[in-house]
Amino acid sequence: ALAATTNGGETWQAIPIPSNGQNVAKQGTWFGNNGNPLSLIFQDANDGWYYDWQLFQTHDGGKTWHAEPTKGAIIRMGEATDGSIWALEQAGNNSTLWRISGDSYSQWIKLIDQFPVDMNEVFLTVVDSQHIWISYWVNFIGDNPNPGTQLYVTSDRGKNWDRIIPPKPCDMYPTILSPVDTQEIWMGCGFAQGAGSGISAVFESPDGGESWTEKR
């Protein structure tokens, strides 16, 4: 189900789920929204997107939805401080980062493709129009030489990426980033009890990921 509020959560009104968006088979997959079947991002009270294996757009607050034909699954979307919307799409082994422009998928601006291909538990964090973070987790299954958390940041709108080495134990567990600005970065990682080791940790960086201090 989907619901919307216009008064800070005091009351909620049901809105329709996009057609063909109700029964998406996600079991057995590791794409970014595994276990979270509904993914929404809104620019304002009327204009927003519902994304999963399909992409839908609304211009009336979710009363009606329009399907957008994409090349693959939209696994993460994020909004920058300047209001621009970004999206990470995965189609087979192709990963593409887009900056959304206009009202349709055909107007999106491609920033980079073929980023990493083995992306599990993906998180896209947009700071501003130039600085974007991507964190993803590589499963230990198989002969992958780099299991654990992979953390990258760009300061030129995706043209170049710097790999950041997260501190232990966040180097081996799914990581969520929450930047305050381009330099102050907060990071959380871990697994819930009963779903792995139960380890959890929170860190802060004052210098864009060069150094980290654990917050207990």
Disulfide bonds with the S-S distance in Angstrom:
Cys170-Cys189 1.93
